[in-house]
Amino acid sequence: MKFFRIIAYCFIVAGLLSCTKHTTEAPPDLGYDYYPAKIKSYVIYDVDSIVYQQIPNLDTLKFKFQIKEKFDTLFTDNQGRPTVKIIRYKKIYSQTIPYSQMSWTLQDVWMANKSKTDVEVVEENIRYTKLAFPAKLNGTWNGTAHADTNAVNTYTYTVYDAPSSYGNLSFQKTLTVSQLSSGSVVIVYQNYNEKYARGVGLIYKEITNYNYQDSQGNFIPGHIYEGIHYVMTINFYGIE
């Protein structure tokens, strides 16, 4: 009887070793799903923009509209890379006509390249490196490394895998990219950042660029001589 117990024990140990041998580790999470770029997917954004200008007559201009970005088709660019065509549409806000009753107007066409190391998006003929992989807190890279410029624009992941909500939409894991920050108020205050959600992509964008110095060189803290504040927030997303 003792002999059979030993044999049974050997079979159990062998089975456990076999299972261990064939167990594979999960691939590392590099953050690729922060920019899924799925063909036929789209995101609709609400946009609010305020433009400050002292010429001709101390104007403050406010603009309100919607932008729809659709990942339309996949093609091969002149470097042989898979490239996504992003078609962007626009609706101008009206106090009398709701967005739902308006037709989309073609705004422009952008392109995106997603690789194992980064996401490059061509916006108005300028190529920006929007994300870098692996995505991790405090990770940095040159956001204009592939643009036609010698300037180094350091982008930084300031938030990683944190929950965020906008309107009725909630996202369990989002990251924030700080593209430009001048810190405390100076003569020119700048703060550019974008936020991405897993499985969706870009969900928020903010551009703040204020000049507190007038044409005579006078610096008045808190008084915006000229500048812009632009906020783009996700309203809806889906597949069509």
C-alpha positions in Angstrom: 0.0 0.0 0.0 2.9 2.3 0.8 4.3 1.7 -2.6 1.1 2.8 -4.3 1.1 6.0 -2.2 4.6 6.8 -3.3 3.6 6.3 -7.0 0.5 8.5 -6.6 2.6 11.2 -4.9 5.1 11.1 -7.8 2.3 11.5 -10.4 1.0 14.6 -8.5 4.4 16.2 -8.2 5.0 15.5 -11.9 1.7 17.0 -12.8 2.4 20.2 -10.8 5.9 20.5 -12.4 4.3 20.0 -15.9 1.8 22.8 -15.2 4.5 25.1 -14.0 6.6 24.4 -17.0 3.9 25.4 -19.4 2.7 28.5 -17.6 3.5 31.6 -19.5 3.7 35.1 -18.0 1.3 37.8 -19.2 2.9 40.3 -21.6 3.9 43.6 -20.0 1.4 46.4 -20.1 3.0 49.1 -22.3 -0.1 51.3 -22.5 -0.9 50.6 -26.1 -4.7 50.7 -25.5 -4.5 54.4 -24.5 -4.5 55.0 -28.3 -6.6 52.2 -29.8 -7.0 54.0 -33.2 -9.7 51.4 -34.2 -10.9 51.9 -37.8 -14.5 53.3 -38.0 -14.3 54.5 -34.3 -15.0 58.1 -33.6 -15.1 60.6 -30.7 -17.2 63.8 -30.5 -15.9 66.7 -28.4 -17.4 69.9 -27.0 -15.0 72.8 -27.6 -15.0 76.1 -25.8 -12.4 78.8 -26.7 -11.8 82.3 -25.6 -9.4 84.6 -27.5 -8.1 87.7 -25.9 -6.9 90.5 -28.2 -6.1 94.2 -27.6 -6.3 95.1 -31.3 -8.4 96.6 -32.7 -10.5 97.4 -29.6 -9.8 95.3 -26.6 -11.9 92.4 -27.9 -12.6 89.1 -26.1 -13.9 86.6 -28.6 -15.7 83.4 -27.5 -16.2 80.4 -29.7 -18.2 77.3 -29.0 -18.5 74.3 -31.3 -18.2 70.5 -31.6 -15.5 68.4 -33.3 -15.9 64.9 -34.5 -12.7 62.9 -35.1 -13.2 59.6 -37.0 -10.5 57.0 -37.6 -11.5 56.5 -41.2 -9.2 54.2 -43.1 -5.8 52.5 -42.9 -3.2 53.1 -45.6 0.6 52.8 -46.1 2.5 56.1 -46.0 5.6 57.0 -48.1 7.8 55.3 -45.5 6.0 52.0 -45.7 4.3 52.4 -42.4 0.6 51.6 -41.6 -1.1 55.0 -41.2 -4.6 55.9 -40.0 -6.5 58.7 -41.8 -8.3 60.9 -39.3 -11.2 62.9 -40.7 -12.3 65.8 -38.6 -15.7 67.4 -38.8 -17.2 70.5 -37.2 -20.5 72.0 -36.0 -20.8 75.6 -34.9 -22.9 76.3 -31.8 -26.2 78.0 -32.3 -28.6 79.3 -29.6 -31.6 78.3 -31.7 -30.6 75.0 -33.4 -29.3 72.1 -31.3 -26.3 70.1 -32.5 -28.5 67.1 -33.1 -30.2 68.9 -36.0 -27.0 70.1 -37.6 -25.0 68.4 -40.3 -21.3 67.9 -39.9 -19.0 70.1 -42.1 -15.6 68.7 -43.1 -12.9 70.6 -41.1 -9.6 68.9 -42.1 -7.8 65.5 -42.4 -5.0 64.4 -40.1 -2.9 61.2 -40.0 -1.6 59.0 -37.2 1.1 56.4 -37.0 1.1 54.0 -34.0 4.2 51.9 -33.5 5.7 49.8 -30.6 7.5 52.9 -29.4 5.1 55.8 -29.9 2.1 57.5 -31.4 2.8 60.2 -34.0 -0.1 62.5 -35.2 0.2 64.9 -38.0 -1.9 68.0 -37.2 -1.9 70.9 -39.7 1.2 69.5 -41.4 3.1 69.3 -38.0 4.1 65.9 -36.7 3.7 65.5 -32.9 4.8 62.5 -30.9 1.7 62.4 -28.7 2.5 59.3 -26.6 5.6 57.2 -25.9 5.7 53.6 -24.9 6.0 52.1 -22.4 3.6 54.6 -20.8 4.6 55.2 -17.2 4.3 57.9 -14.5 6.9 60.7 -15.0 8.0 59.2 -18.3 9.4 61.9 -20.7 10.1 62.3 -24.4 10.5 64.9 -27.1 7.1 65.7 -28.4 8.4 67.3 -31.6 11.2 64.8 -32.3 9.8 64.0 -35.7 8.7 67.6 -36.5 10.6 69.9 -38.8 12.2 71.8 -36.0 15.3 71.7 -33.8 13.4 72.6 -30.7 13.1 70.1 -27.9 9.6 70.0 -26.4 9.6 67.7 -23.4 6.3 65.9 -22.8 5.7 64.2 -19.5 3.2 61.7 -18.1 2.0 63.4 -15.0 -1.0 61.1 -14.2 -1.2 57.4 -15.0 -4.1 54.9 -14.7 -6.3 57.3 -12.7 -10.1 57.5 -12.9 -11.7 60.6 -14.6 -15.3 61.7 -15.4 -16.7 64.2 -18.0 -20.4 64.7 -18.0 -22.1 61.3 -18.0 -18.9 59.5 -19.1 -16.7 57.8 -16.6 -13.3 56.3 -17.3 -11.5 53.9 -14.9 -8.0 54.4 -16.2 -6.7 57.6 -17.8 -3.3 59.3 -18.2 -2.4 62.9 -18.6 0.4 64.3 -20.8 1.8 67.6 -19.9 3.1 69.1 -23.1 4.1 72.6 -21.9 4.0 74.3 -18.5 5.5 77.6 -17.5 4.7 77.1 -13.8 3.6 80.1 -11.9 2.4 83.3 -13.6 5.1 85.0 -15.5 5.1 87.4 -18.4 3.9 84.6 -20.7 1.9 81.9 -19.0 1.6 78.6 -20.9 -0.1 75.3 -20.0 -0.8 72.6 -22.6 -2.0 69.2 -21.6 -4.0 66.2 -23.0 -5.7 63.3 -21.3 -6.3 59.8 -22.7 -8.5 56.9 -21.6 -7.8 53.2 -22.2 -9.9 51.8 -25.0 -10.9 55.3 -26.2 -8.0 57.6 -26.8 -8.0 61.3 -26.4 -10.8 62.5 -24.0 -9.6 66.0 -23.0 -7.3 68.7 -24.3 -6.5 72.1 -22.9 -4.4 75.0 -24.2 -3.7 78.1 -22.2 -1.4 80.8 -23.5 -1.6 84.2 -21.9 0.6 87.3 -22.4 0.5 89.6 -19.4 2.8 92.3 -21.0 1.3 95.0 -23.2 2.7 96.6 -26.3 4.6 99.2 -24.2 6.4 96.4 -22.2 4.3 96.9 -19.1 3.8 93.8 -17.0 0.5 93.6 -15.2 0.0 90.3 -13.3 -3.5 88.9 -13.9 -4.3 91.2 -16.8 -4.3 89.3 -20.1 -3.1 91.5 -22.9 -3.5 88.8 -25.5 -3.9 85.0 -25.5 -6.1 82.0 -25.8 -7.8 79.4 -23.6 -9.0 76.4 -25.5 -10.7 73.4 -23.9 -11.9 70.3 -25.8 -13.9 67.7 -23.8 -15.3 64.3 -24.8 -19.0 64.3 -25.3 -19.6 60.9 -26.9 -17.7 58.0 -28.6 -18.6 54.9 -30.6 -18.3 52.9 -33.9 -20.0 53.6 -37.2 
